[in-house]
Amino acid sequence: MNVLTPLVKIEGLFRERVNRFLCRVVIEGKETLVYLPNPGRLWELLLPETPVLLTPSRFKGRYPYTLFAVRKNASWVLLDTQMTNLIIEELLLEKRIPFLKDYSVKGKEVKTLKSRFDLLLSDGQKDLLVEVKTCTLFGSRISMFPDAPTERGRRHLLELSELGGMCLFVVMNPESEYFLPAYHVDPAFTSTFLEVRDKVIFKAISLGFDEKLERVISLKELKMPLEILDKVFKPSGAYLLLLELKTDKRISVGKLGEIPFQKGFYVYVGSATRELHKRLKRHERREKRLRWHIDYLRKYADRLKMIPILTPEKIECELAQNLKPLAQLLIPHFGSSDCNCQSHLFYFEKNPLNSKTFIDLLNFYRLEKPLELIKS
């Protein structure tokens, strides 16, 4: 029997993420707290008013529902990572994964070294240890993993390199054609991926589901154009720094003088031609020698997110120009004393991470621009 078919699925609308494993969802007009079985950031998916599917919770507790899937374009994206493993087991049984068609499941949750691995397969002569990774970060044709830094995932790669196993990335997007490690998001994972690529079998497949999310109707293996990482995976590029100011405040900003800042959210656009991650580490600290305009604001504002975009291209000013129409206002001349831009600091009344237009802009630079390099 298909593992998806017997599940009761309830429609709802996503409202907000409360914490890593808890969301607020509207079901039949009533707001309800539900369990989220996925630790990823899921910025691109969990946007307010997005349709979701819920299932009755597998766990006894105070939250009756599990957030099972979310709508993205014309497809459902499965979020329940434990269900991914069950689907892979079923596909193995049905011999639908071409490069694993000779294998069957010999064991599950296999403990070895310091980790547990999802599956132990056998073809009757040799065993193969397989770690399954659910991938929900994707653009129009390219997918990446992870969508948040994962030390656990990096450790899995190191241990698989000792054991000679496979890491199988399962992409929840039938339109994907390519897969890469998410070098913008987790450079440590990407570095380890490249270090062990001759010792670990890396494979990626994309899955497509029917409208009722009851069957896998498409499966294909994805290409891994790792050669483009030689061009883009370097500590240089642009970045967005997302800050929150919780009260109105007048702040003296170097030669710009005193500036009135409204409470709300600010996005600063910066760049670094080398040592990008050291630059971001500097922005983490409130107390430091005040050198750039952003240092004066950072002294009073809370740091929410730092979003690097690794690229050999100089996109800082282009990024600022594209961000400008999305914001409520800009702070004149802030961070732009060495270029012709009006500003590199933009004000948002609400958190821009909840805005589809902001996320689409981020995805353009992180997911669509690499696709141009692959095609060229």
WOJO-V995160 format. One record per residue. N is the residue number from 1. RES is the residue in one letter. SS is DSSP state (helix for helix, strand for strand, loop for the rest). Layout:
N/RES/SS  N/RES/SS
This chain:
1/M/loop  2/N/loop  3/V/loop  4/L/loop  5/T/loop  6/P/loop  7/L/loop  8/V/loop  9/K/loop  10/I/strand  11/E/strand  12/G/strand  13/L/strand  14/F/strand  15/R/strand  16/E/strand  17/R/strand  18/V/strand  19/N/strand  20/R/loop  21/F/loop  22/L/strand  23/C/strand  24/R/strand  25/V/strand  26/V/strand  27/I/strand  28/E/loop  29/G/loop  30/K/strand  31/E/strand  32/T/strand  33/L/strand  34/V/strand  35/Y/strand  36/L/strand  37/P/loop  38/N/loop  39/P/loop  40/G/loop  41/R/loop  42/L/loop  43/W/loop  44/E/loop  45/L/loop  46/L/loop  47/L/loop  48/P/loop  49/E/loop  50/T/loop  51/P/strand  52/V/strand  53/L/strand  54/L/strand  55/T/strand  56/P/strand  57/S/loop  58/R/loop  59/F/loop  60/K/loop  61/G/loop  62/R/loop  63/Y/loop  64/P/loop  65/Y/strand  66/T/strand  67/L/strand  68/F/strand  69/A/strand  70/V/strand  71/R/strand  72/K/strand  73/N/loop  74/A/loop  75/S/strand  76/W/strand  77/V/strand  78/L/strand  79/L/loop  80/D/loop  81/T/helix  82/Q/helix  83/M/helix  84/T/helix  85/N/helix  86/L/helix  87/I/helix  88/I/helix  89/E/helix  90/E/helix  91/L/helix  92/L/helix  93/L/helix  94/E/loop  95/K/loop  96/R/loop  97/I/loop  98/P/helix  99/F/helix  100/L/helix  101/K/loop  102/D/loop  103/Y/loop  104/S/strand  105/V/strand  106/K/strand  107/G/strand  108/K/strand  109/E/strand  110/V/strand  111/K/strand  112/T/strand  113/L/loop  114/K/loop  115/S/strand  116/R/strand  117/F/strand  118/D/strand  119/L/strand  120/L/strand  121/L/strand  122/S/strand  123/D/loop  124/G/loop  125/Q/loop  126/K/loop  127/D/strand  128/L/strand  129/L/strand  130/V/strand  131/E/strand  132/V/strand  133/K/strand  134/T/strand  135/C/strand  136/T/loop  137/L/strand  138/F/strand  139/G/loop  140/S/loop  141/R/loop  142/I/strand  143/S/strand  144/M/strand  145/F/strand  146/P/loop  147/D/loop  148/A/loop  149/P/loop  150/T/loop  151/E/helix  152/R/helix  153/G/helix  154/R/helix  155/R/helix  156/H/helix  157/L/helix  158/L/helix  159/E/helix  160/L/helix  161/S/helix  162/E/helix  163/L/helix  164/G/loop  165/G/loop  166/M/strand  167/C/strand  168/L/strand  169/F/strand  170/V/strand  171/V/strand  172/M/loop  173/N/loop  174/P/loop  175/E/loop  176/S/loop  177/E/loop  178/Y/strand  179/F/strand  180/L/strand  181/P/strand  182/A/loop  183/Y/loop  184/H/loop  185/V/loop  186/D/loop  187/P/helix  188/A/helix  189/F/helix  190/T/helix  191/S/helix  192/T/helix  193/F/helix  194/L/helix  195/E/helix  196/V/loop  197/R/loop  198/D/loop  199/K/loop  200/V/loop  201/I/strand  202/F/strand  203/K/strand  204/A/strand  205/I/strand  206/S/strand  207/L/strand  208/G/strand  209/F/strand  210/D/loop  211/E/loop  212/K/loop  213/L/loop  214/E/loop  215/R/loop  216/V/strand  217/I/strand  218/S/strand  219/L/strand  220/K/strand  221/E/strand  222/L/loop  223/K/strand  224/M/loop  225/P/loop  226/L/helix  227/E/helix  228/I/helix  229/L/helix  230/D/helix  231/K/helix  232/V/helix  233/F/loop  234/K/loop  235/P/loop  236/S/loop  237/G/strand  238/A/strand  239/Y/strand  240/L/strand  241/L/strand  242/L/strand  243/L/strand  244/E/strand  245/L/strand  246/K/loop  247/T/loop  248/D/loop  249/K/strand  250/R/strand  251/I/strand  252/S/strand  253/V/strand  254/G/helix  255/K/helix  256/L/helix  257/G/strand  258/E/strand  259/I/strand  260/P/strand  261/F/strand  262/Q/loop  263/K/loop  264/G/strand  265/F/strand  266/Y/strand  267/V/strand  268/Y/strand  269/V/strand  270/G/strand  271/S/strand  272/A/strand  273/T/loop  274/R/loop  275/E/loop  276/L/helix  277/H/helix  278/K/helix  279/R/helix  280/L/helix  281/K/helix  282/R/helix  283/H/helix  284/E/helix  285/R/loop  286/R/loop  287/E/loop  288/K/loop  289/R/loop  290/L/loop  291/R/loop  292/W/loop  293/H/helix  294/I/helix  295/D/helix  296/Y/helix  297/L/helix  298/R/helix  299/K/loop  300/Y/loop  301/A/loop  302/D/strand  303/R/strand  304/L/strand  305/K/strand  306/M/strand  307/I/strand  308/P/strand  309/I/strand  310/L/strand  311/T/loop  312/P/loop  313/E/loop  314/K/loop  315/I/loop  316/E/helix  317/C/helix  318/E/helix  319/L/helix  320/A/helix  321/Q/helix  322/N/helix  323/L/helix  324/K/helix  325/P/loop  326/L/loop  327/A/loop  328/Q/loop  329/L/strand  330/L/strand  331/I/loop  332/P/loop  333/H/loop  334/F/loop  335/G/loop  336/S/loop  337/S/loop  338/D/loop  339/C/loop  340/N/loop  341/C/loop  342/Q/loop  343/S/loop  344/H/loop  345/L/strand  346/F/strand  347/Y/strand  348/F/strand  349/E/loop  350/K/loop  351/N/loop  352/P/helix  353/L/helix  354/N/helix  355/S/loop  356/K/helix  357/T/helix  358/F/helix  359/I/helix  360/D/helix  361/L/helix  362/L/helix  363/N/helix  364/F/helix  365/Y/helix  366/R/helix  367/L/helix  368/E/helix  369/K/helix  370/P/helix  371/L/helix  372/E/helix  373/L/helix  374/I/helix  375/K/helix  376/S/loop
